[in-house]
């Protein structure tokens, strides 16, 4: 599949899947992913539809009300880039508090429009670790310490 229209259609179809994803949709992932597709994010690096299904199943088992909102789609050749917001609530910490992670996914499609590569990009420090009670202060300190725009004269050099 080298036609940009086909890639745009495949990306739109995939975006719709993500935005409507429920546990019931997981049995249909083979309609969207090639049998040997690779899925990589900051926590996982797996191959095959059963392993990809397990990642999404874990998401639904671990989080309350997880949902994706695709905010932008770009397609070129046989690949597409989807920018998204991932909305959810944690079950164990700050239950009931809405959380949001901003990220993007690079996908490559085969000739049938199925995903052969799904690569998620998002900042685990800013989007997740800084929000946690134990890691948060340390991650925020590290971010300030490494910032080129932070005023070094007023910086507290001691760790949290």
N, CA and C of each residue as an Amber inpcrd file, in Angstrom:
protein
   480
   0.8520000  -1.1810000   0.0000000   0.0000000   0.0000000   0.0000000
   0.8890000   1.2320000   0.0000000   1.0020000   1.8560000  -1.1110000
   1.8210000   3.0550000  -1.1930000   0.9840000   4.2940000  -1.4840000
  -0.2720000   4.1230000  -1.7490000  -1.1300000   5.2650000  -2.0410000
  -1.4320000   6.0240000  -0.7640000  -1.1970000   7.3360000  -0.7930000
  -1.4120000   8.1620000   0.3960000  -2.8690000   8.1090000   0.8360000
  -3.8170000   8.0230000  -0.1080000  -5.2330000   7.9490000   0.2520000
  -5.5060000   6.6790000   1.0550000  -4.8730000   5.5690000   0.6470000
  -5.0440000   4.3160000   1.3870000  -4.4580000   4.4340000   2.7820000
  -3.3110000   5.0810000   2.9100000  -2.6820000   5.2640000   4.2170000
  -3.5340000   6.1750000   5.0860000  -4.0590000   7.2390000   4.4940000
  -4.9400000   8.1320000   5.2560000  -6.1810000   7.3940000   5.7310000
  -6.7440000   6.5570000   4.8770000  -7.9280000   5.7800000   5.2520000
  -7.5900000   4.7810000   6.3600000  -6.4380000   4.1170000   6.2470000
  -6.0290000   3.1630000   7.2790000  -5.7820000   3.8780000   8.6060000
  -5.1690000   5.0630000   8.5520000  -4.9180000   5.8360000   9.7740000
  -6.2270000   6.2930000  10.4080000  -7.1660000   6.7390000   9.5960000
  -8.4650000   7.1730000  10.1110000  -9.2210000   6.0080000  10.7430000
  -9.1370000   4.8520000  10.1130000  -9.7850000   3.6480000  10.6510000
  -9.1700000   3.2650000  11.9960000  -7.8320000   3.3520000  12.0840000
  -7.1410000   3.0340000  13.3290000  -7.4660000   4.0570000  14.4210000
  -7.5030000   5.3240000  14.0500000  -7.8520000   6.3740000  15.0120000
  -9.2520000   6.1370000  15.5680000 -10.1610000   5.7400000  14.7040000
 -11.5250000   5.4520000  15.1560000 -11.5400000   4.2740000  16.1290000
 -10.7400000   3.2440000  15.8450000 -10.6340000   2.1140000  16.7770000
 -10.1800000   2.6070000  18.1410000  -9.0980000   3.3810000  18.1820000
  -8.5690000   3.8560000  19.4570000  -9.5940000   4.6840000  20.2240000
 -10.3050000   5.5530000  19.5190000 -11.2660000   6.4240000  20.1880000
 -12.4970000   5.6640000  20.6870000 -12.7880000   4.5230000  20.0940000
 -13.9520000   3.7330000  20.4970000 -13.5570000   2.4490000  21.2220000
 -12.2920000   2.3360000  21.5860000 -11.7730000   1.0950000  22.1560000
 -12.4420000   0.7490000  23.4830000 -12.9210000  -0.4710000  23.5600000
 -13.4750000  -1.0530000  24.7840000 -12.9230000  -2.4730000  24.8970000
 -13.0880000  -3.1130000  26.0470000 -12.6230000  -4.5030000  26.1480000
 -13.2450000  -5.4130000  25.0850000 -14.4570000  -5.1180000  24.6520000
 -15.1090000  -5.9340000  23.6180000 -14.4140000  -5.8440000  22.2680000
 -13.7260000  -4.7400000  22.0010000 -13.0340000  -4.5670000  20.7240000
 -11.7180000  -5.3560000  20.6440000 -11.2160000  -5.8070000  21.7640000
  -9.8900000  -6.4360000  21.7790000  -9.8340000  -7.7160000  20.9590000
 -10.9580000  -8.4090000  20.8390000 -10.9720000  -9.6350000  20.0460000
 -10.9030000  -9.3610000  18.5480000 -10.9870000  -8.0940000  18.1470000
 -10.9600000  -7.7280000  16.7290000  -9.6680000  -7.0210000  16.3250000
  -8.6600000  -7.0430000  17.1950000  -7.4110000  -6.3520000  16.8780000
  -6.7230000  -6.9200000  15.6400000  -6.9550000  -8.2050000  15.3400000
  -6.3530000  -8.8030000  14.1420000  -6.8910000  -8.1760000  12.8640000
  -8.0130000  -7.4620000  12.9510000  -8.5320000  -6.7410000  11.7910000
  -7.7280000  -5.4700000  11.5340000  -6.9560000  -5.0350000  12.5200000
  -6.2070000  -3.7770000  12.4440000  -4.6890000  -3.9750000  12.4670000
  -4.2390000  -5.0640000  13.0900000  -2.8050000  -5.3330000  13.2510000
  -2.4230000  -6.5950000  12.4960000  -1.2750000  -6.5570000  11.8210000
  -0.7320000  -7.7440000  11.1660000  -0.3700000  -8.7760000  12.2290000
  -0.3690000 -10.0400000  11.8540000  -0.1400000 -11.1230000  12.8130000
   1.1710000 -10.9610000  13.5790000   2.2100000 -10.4690000  12.9020000
   3.5200000 -10.3290000  13.5420000   3.8640000  -8.8700000  13.8660000
   2.8560000  -8.0260000  14.0270000   3.0760000  -6.6000000  14.2900000
   3.8840000  -6.3970000  15.5680000   4.6880000  -5.3410000  15.5500000
   5.4740000  -4.9690000  16.7210000   4.8050000  -3.7660000  17.3860000
   4.7140000  -3.8140000  18.7180000   4.1640000  -2.7260000  19.5280000
   5.2290000  -2.3310000  20.5350000   5.5810000  -1.0350000  20.5270000
   6.5940000  -0.5590000  21.4630000   6.1120000   0.7480000  22.0750000
   6.1930000   0.8140000  23.4010000   5.9170000   2.0440000  24.1360000
   6.9520000   2.1400000  25.2520000   6.8810000   3.1440000  26.1210000
   7.9130000   3.2520000  27.1590000   8.0030000   2.0480000  28.1130000
   6.9720000   1.1940000  28.1480000   6.9700000   0.0700000  29.0820000
   6.9730000  -1.3000000  28.4170000   6.6440000  -1.3700000  27.1480000
   6.4590000  -2.6540000  26.4740000   7.1840000  -2.6690000  25.1300000
   7.5910000  -3.8510000  24.7370000   8.1340000  -4.0820000  23.4010000
   7.7740000  -5.5190000  23.0510000   6.6700000  -5.6860000  22.2970000
   6.1410000  -7.0210000  22.0330000   5.8660000  -7.1970000  20.5480000
   5.6790000  -8.4560000  20.1640000   5.3150000  -8.7980000  18.7880000
   4.0970000  -9.7090000  18.8230000   3.2340000  -9.4950000  17.8320000
   2.0890000 -10.3660000  17.6460000   0.8140000  -9.8260000  18.2650000
  -0.2940000 -10.1450000  17.6260000  -1.5910000  -9.6510000  18.0710000
  -1.9330000 -10.1090000  19.4910000  -1.6730000 -11.3540000  19.8770000
  -2.0040000 -11.7400000  21.2590000  -1.2650000 -10.8960000  22.3110000
  -0.0060000 -10.5660000  22.0460000   0.7590000  -9.7450000  22.9990000
   0.2410000  -8.3010000  23.0090000  -0.1340000  -7.7890000  21.8540000
  -0.6990000  -6.4380000  21.7770000  -2.0410000  -6.4050000  22.4910000
  -2.8340000  -7.4360000  22.2870000  -4.1220000  -7.5350000  22.9740000
  -3.9110000  -7.5250000  24.4860000  -2.8960000  -8.2290000  24.9580000
  -2.6130000  -8.2870000  26.4050000  -2.2800000  -6.9070000  26.9700000
  -1.5990000  -6.0760000  26.1980000  -1.2750000  -4.7130000  26.6610000
  -2.5510000  -3.9060000  26.8520000  -3.4380000  -3.9510000  25.8620000
  -4.6950000  -3.2110000  25.9820000  -5.5780000  -3.8070000  27.0890000
  -5.5850000  -5.1330000  27.2250000  -6.3650000  -5.7630000  28.3030000
  -5.8460000  -5.3140000  29.6670000  -4.5270000  -5.2330000  29.8040000
  -3.9280000  -4.7570000  31.0500000  -4.3480000  -3.3170000  31.3370000
  -4.3980000  -2.4820000  30.3030000  -4.8420000  -1.0960000  30.4530000
  -6.2580000  -1.0520000  31.0370000  -7.1570000  -1.8520000  30.4740000
  -8.5330000  -1.8510000  30.9650000  -8.6460000  -2.4440000  32.3630000
  -7.7940000  -3.4060000  32.7010000  -7.8250000  -4.0210000  34.0310000
  -7.2130000  -3.1080000  35.0910000  -6.2760000  -2.2500000  34.7050000
  -5.5260000  -1.4370000  35.6620000  -6.0760000  -0.0420000  35.8740000
  -6.8180000   0.4810000  34.9070000  -7.2570000   1.8740000  34.9500000
  -8.7730000   1.9740000  34.8620000  -9.3060000   3.0510000  35.4020000
 -10.7340000   3.3310000  35.2670000 -10.9500000   4.2880000  34.1030000
 -11.9340000   3.9960000  33.3040000 -12.3870000   4.8380000  32.2070000
 -11.2720000   5.2770000  31.2490000 -10.3990000   4.3490000  30.8060000
  -9.3670000   4.7650000  29.8500000  -9.9800000   5.0470000  28.4810000
  -9.5370000   6.1410000  27.8800000 -10.0180000   6.4550000  26.5300000
  -8.9980000   7.3370000  25.8160000  -8.9280000   7.1670000  24.5240000
  -8.0350000   7.9570000  23.6780000  -8.8370000   8.9900000  22.8940000
  -8.2370000  10.1440000  22.7130000  -8.7620000  11.1690000  21.8190000
  -7.6410000  11.4800000  20.8380000  -7.8490000  11.1500000  19.5830000
  -6.8500000  11.4280000  18.5530000  -7.0440000  12.8720000  18.1220000
  -6.0010000  13.6720000  18.2820000  -6.0980000  15.1070000  18.0170000
  -5.5200000  15.5120000  16.6720000  -4.7160000  14.6330000  16.0730000
  -4.1060000  14.9700000  14.7880000  -3.6590000  13.6990000  14.0890000
  -3.7560000  13.7020000  12.7590000  -3.3020000  12.5750000  11.9460000
  -2.4980000  13.1030000  10.7620000  -1.3480000  12.5040000  10.5470000
  -0.5250000  12.8270000   9.3840000  -0.1570000  11.5090000   8.7200000
  -0.2900000  11.4460000   7.4060000   0.0290000  10.2210000   6.6820000
   0.9630000  10.5300000   5.5290000   1.9190000   9.6240000   5.3160000
   2.8380000   9.7570000   4.1890000   3.3370000   8.3760000   3.8340000
   3.2780000   8.0550000   2.5700000   3.7410000   6.7380000   2.1350000
   2.9360000   5.6510000   2.8150000   3.6300000   4.7550000   3.5120000
   2.9600000   3.6500000   4.2020000   2.9540000   3.8390000   5.7200000
   3.1740000   5.0690000   6.1590000   3.1900000   5.3070000   7.5990000
   2.3110000   6.4940000   7.9650000   1.9350000   6.5380000   9.2370000
   1.1220000   7.6430000   9.7390000   1.5690000   7.9680000  11.1560000
   1.2720000   9.1830000  11.5460000   1.6100000   9.6800000  12.8720000
   0.3140000  10.1930000  13.4840000  -0.0530000   9.6580000  14.6440000
  -1.2820000  10.0500000  15.3240000  -0.9180000  10.7330000  16.6330000
  -1.3110000  11.9790000  16.8040000  -1.1540000  12.6550000  18.0970000
  -2.4160000  12.3650000  18.9010000  -2.2650000  12.1650000  20.2080000
  -3.4160000  11.7760000  21.0220000  -3.3170000  12.2810000  22.4500000
  -4.4620000  12.2260000  23.0920000  -4.5800000  12.4270000  24.5310000
  -5.1450000  11.1260000  25.0940000  -4.5610000  10.6560000  26.1760000
  -5.0470000   9.4490000  26.8370000  -5.6210000   9.8750000  28.1790000
  -6.9220000   9.7310000  28.3190000  -7.6270000  10.1200000  29.5430000
  -7.9290000   8.8620000  30.3550000  -7.7650000   8.9630000  31.6710000
  -8.0000000   7.8060000  32.5350000  -8.0610000   8.2580000  33.9840000
  -8.3940000   7.3190000  34.8530000  -8.3310000   7.5210000  36.2950000
  -7.5690000   6.3440000  36.8800000  -6.7080000   6.6420000  37.8230000
  -5.9640000   5.5830000  38.5040000  -6.8780000   4.9120000  39.5230000
  -6.6510000   3.6620000  39.7840000  -7.4690000   2.9470000  40.7660000
  -6.8610000   2.9780000  42.1590000  -5.5430000   2.9790000  42.2470000
  -4.8810000   2.8460000  43.5420000  -4.4700000   4.1670000  44.1630000
  -4.2540000   5.1930000  43.3690000  -3.7720000   6.4660000  43.8690000
  -4.5770000   7.5660000  43.2100000  -5.0540000   8.4930000  43.9850000
  -5.9060000   9.5750000  43.5050000  -7.0910000   9.0370000  42.6980000
  -7.7260000   8.0190000  43.2470000  -8.8940000   7.4450000  42.5750000
  -9.9250000   8.5440000  42.3570000 -10.5170000   8.5550000  41.2000000
 -11.5250000   9.5500000  40.8800000 -10.9780000  10.8300000  40.2980000
  -9.6480000  11.0140000  40.3060000  -9.0440000  12.2160000  39.7350000
  -8.7120000  11.9510000  38.2690000  -9.2330000  12.7990000  37.3930000
  -8.9630000  12.6440000  35.9680000  -7.4880000  12.8810000  35.6770000
  -6.9180000  12.0030000  34.8680000  -5.5300000  12.1090000  34.4450000
  -5.5010000  12.1930000  32.9220000  -4.4500000  12.7910000  32.3780000
  -4.3160000  12.8900000  30.9260000  -2.8400000  12.8060000  30.5540000
  -2.5460000  11.9640000  29.6000000  -1.2020000  11.8410000  29.0350000
  -1.2860000  12.2690000  27.5770000  -0.3580000  13.1350000  27.1620000
  -0.2660000  13.5530000  25.7660000   0.8500000  12.7550000  25.1020000
   0.5660000  12.2430000  23.9340000   1.5840000  11.4650000  23.2420000
   1.2800000  11.3550000  21.7650000   2.0390000  10.5040000  21.1090000
   1.8730000  10.2850000  19.6770000   2.2810000   8.8570000  19.3330000
   1.7300000   8.3720000  18.2530000   2.0130000   7.0220000  17.7820000
   2.4320000   7.0710000  16.3290000   3.5430000   6.4250000  16.0330000
   3.9790000   6.2150000  14.6560000   3.5430000   4.8120000  14.2730000
   2.8230000   4.6890000  13.1650000   2.4010000   3.3720000  12.6900000
   2.8530000   3.1730000  11.2520000   3.2330000   1.9450000  10.9470000
   3.5430000   1.5310000   9.5770000   2.4760000   0.5240000   9.1780000
   2.0080000   0.6230000   7.9370000   0.9620000  -0.2660000   7.4490000
   1.4960000  -1.2000000   6.3770000   0.9090000  -2.3990000   6.3090000
   1.2420000  -3.3150000   5.2190000   0.3000000  -3.0500000   4.0460000
   0.3840000  -3.8670000   3.0130000  -0.4090000  -3.6560000   1.7990000
  -1.9080000  -3.8100000   2.0340000  -2.2970000  -4.4730000   3.1180000
  -3.7280000  -4.6490000   3.4110000  -4.2630000  -3.5810000   4.3630000
  -3.3940000  -2.6530000   4.7810000  -3.8260000  -1.5960000   5.6900000
  -3.7350000  -1.9700000   7.1530000  -3.0780000  -3.1110000   7.4460000
  -2.8980000  -3.5140000   8.8460000  -1.5680000  -2.9570000   9.3680000
  -1.5410000  -2.6780000  10.6530000  -0.3610000  -2.1210000  11.3060000
   0.7180000  -3.1860000  11.4290000   1.9380000  -2.8520000  10.9840000
   3.0850000  -3.7440000  11.1670000   3.9990000  -3.2330000  12.2790000
   3.9590000  -1.9210000  12.5260000   4.7290000  -1.3100000  13.6000000
   3.8620000  -0.2600000  14.2780000   3.7850000  -0.3300000  15.5900000
   3.0700000   0.6530000  16.4120000   4.0810000   1.1180000  17.4470000
   4.4990000   2.3760000  17.3440000   5.5110000   2.9160000  18.2540000
   4.9540000   4.1500000  18.9430000   4.7340000   4.0550000  20.2580000
   4.2170000   5.1730000  21.0430000   5.3480000   6.0190000  21.5840000
   5.1530000   7.3360000  21.5210000   6.1050000   8.2930000  22.0680000
   5.3740000   9.1870000  23.0610000   5.8410000   9.1780000  24.2980000
   5.3290000  10.1060000  25.3060000   6.3420000  10.1970000  26.4280000
   6.3230000  11.3220000  27.1050000   7.3040000  11.6370000  28.1400000
   6.8530000  11.0360000  29.4690000   7.4470000   9.9210000  29.8610000
   7.0440000   9.2610000  31.1040000   7.2970000  10.1300000  32.3270000
   8.3470000  10.9310000  32.3020000   8.6410000  11.7950000  33.4450000
   7.5570000  12.8510000  33.6150000   7.3290000  13.6380000  32.5810000
   6.3610000  14.7350000  32.6880000   4.9290000  14.2280000  32.8120000
   4.5900000  13.2290000  32.0470000   3.2070000  12.7910000  31.9740000
   2.8040000  11.8050000  33.0700000   3.7650000  11.1520000  33.7160000
   3.4080000  10.1410000  34.7050000   4.2100000  10.2660000  35.9950000
   5.5260000  10.1200000  35.9270000   6.3390000  10.0500000  37.1400000
   6.2460000  11.2990000  38.0090000   6.1520000  12.4870000  37.4040000
   6.0820000  13.7200000  38.1910000   4.7810000  13.8150000  38.9810000
   3.7900000  13.0180000  38.6210000   2.4990000  13.0510000  39.2970000
   2.4160000  12.0720000  40.4670000   3.4020000  11.2100000  40.5930000
   3.3810000  10.1960000  41.6460000   3.9210000  10.7560000  42.9520000
   3.3990000  10.2890000  44.0940000   3.7920000  10.8750000  45.3790000
   5.2640000  10.6970000  45.7440000   5.8750000   9.5820000  45.4890000
   7.2670000   9.3540000  45.8800000   8.2350000   9.8560000  44.8100000
   7.9780000   9.5090000  43.5740000   8.8740000   9.9010000  42.4820000
   8.6810000  11.3480000  42.0390000   7.4940000  11.8950000  42.2080000
   7.1690000  13.2230000  41.7120000   8.1560000  14.3080000  42.1000000
   8.4240000  14.4950000  43.4010000   9.3560000  15.5580000  43.7860000
  10.7550000  15.3780000  43.1730000  11.2420000  14.1450000  43.1370000
  12.5560000  13.8870000  42.5460000  12.5510000  14.1950000  41.0490000
  11.5340000  13.7570000  40.3350000  11.4670000  13.9910000  38.8910000
  11.3280000  15.4800000  38.5830000  10.5590000  16.2110000  39.3780000
  10.4340000  17.6550000  39.1560000  11.7620000  18.3500000  39.4340000
  12.4960000  17.9090000  40.4800000  13.7990000  18.4880000  40.7850000
  14.7730000  18.2230000  39.6360000  14.7910000  16.9830000  39.1280000
  15.6720000  16.6400000  38.0110000  15.3360000  17.4780000  36.7730000
  14.0710000  17.6820000  36.5360000  13.6600000  18.4870000  35.3850000
  14.1500000  19.9220000  35.5350000  13.9830000  20.4920000  36.7280000
  14.4640000  21.8640000  36.9710000  15.9820000  21.9320000  36.8660000
  16.6600000  20.9380000  37.4180000  18.1240000  20.9330000  37.4070000
  18.6800000  20.8400000  35.9890000  17.9630000  20.1600000  35.1140000
  18.4320000  19.9950000  33.7420000  17.9220000  21.0450000  32.7810000
  17.1070000  21.9620000  33.2660000  16.5030000  22.9640000  32.4020000
  17.4720000  24.0860000  32.0640000  17.5410000  24.4310000  30.8070000
  18.3790000  25.5530000  30.3750000  17.7040000  26.8910000  30.6670000
  16.4020000  26.8750000  30.9260000  15.6770000  28.1210000  31.1520000
  15.4650000  28.4190000  32.6290000  15.8280000  27.4920000  33.4910000
  15.6660000  27.7130000  34.9320000  16.7500000  28.6720000  35.4250000
  16.4000000  29.6020000  36.2340000  17.3380000  30.6090000  36.7570000
  18.3010000  29.9220000  37.7350000  19.5240000  29.7160000  37.3010000
  20.5260000  29.0060000  38.1090000  20.8690000  29.7540000  39.3890000
  20.7320000  31.0720000  39.4170000  21.0750000  31.8460000  40.6190000
  20.1090000  31.5530000  41.7560000  18.8790000  31.1830000  41.4340000
  17.8730000  30.9650000  42.4640000  17.5510000  29.4920000  42.6430000
  18.2600000  28.6360000  41.9330000  17.9810000  27.1930000  42.0030000
  18.4730000  26.6130000  43.3040000  17.6830000  25.7270000  43.8440000
  18.0970000  24.9970000  45.0340000  18.8260000  23.7420000  44.5560000
  20.1550000  23.6630000  44.7500000  20.9190000  22.5300000  44.2060000
  20.7120000  21.2410000  44.9800000  20.1200000  21.3010000  46.1430000
  19.9330000  20.0920000  46.9380000  18.7600000  19.2910000  46.4010000
  18.8750000  17.9690000  46.4190000  17.7670000  17.1320000  45.9540000
  16.6020000  17.2390000  46.9380000  15.4110000  16.8540000  46.5140000
  14.2380000  16.9500000  47.3770000  14.3460000  16.0930000  48.6230000
